Amino acid sequence: MKWSIITHNIRGLNDPENIAKERNFFTSLTPKVDIVMLQEHKLRGKTLENLGSWLMPGCASWVLEAAPGERSWLNPNAAGKRCVGILLANKYARLVTATGSLYDDRVVWIKLEGVEGGNVGLACVYAPNIPTERRHLWHILVDSIPKDCEWIIGEDFNITVRPEDKSHDYGKAISELERFTWKELLNSLQVQYKYVYQGGPDSLGIMTKRK
């Protein structure tokens, strides 16, 4: 089965103009997108209920509420944080048989059965920016997701393998210790690089797991 998939750190949808921009982007795609994995929508409460219809009308959605933002006198209306979601074309919703979340809602996953070629799991990940917490997340991911399906993981892993892959001048590329842990994760999930960024097999993008 061929799917059109997008994984996207959306960096907040509290601004109506940003919602309109993102909706125009998703609805203009050809072919129409089947799966959207979002990080950092930053929505809470009632506004969260409308996220799927805003971006992908008619979709089924599994979207986790953002954790409360850290408010201060400088930032009294802080947006939520640590938020992920999966939007799925409604024609596939009947195939979903299990769902879950992991690690303080940094991961949301769904499992589809009856898909051509075998069962498929979809997981959306927003990793911590602290290396020790990221390594903990990798171990939890391997131990906790169902093992009887092929996995597609959409992400913001908050790391790069090579310094030249960074999008700005801040932060560091992956450390040697974390590189080792990362390789363990890839080996445990039996990753095949069917979907990679232009950096090649060491780039951190969507990945799949063999059954």
Beta strands, then each sheet from edge to edge (+ up, - down):
strand 1: 5-9
strand 2: 35-39
strand 3: 60-63
strand 4: 84-88
strand 5: 96-102
strand 6: 107-112
strand 7: 120-126
strand 8: 150-156
strand 9: 191-192
strand 10: 207-209
sheet 1: 1+ 2+ 4- 3+
sheet 2: 5+ 6- 7+ 8+ 10- 9+
end
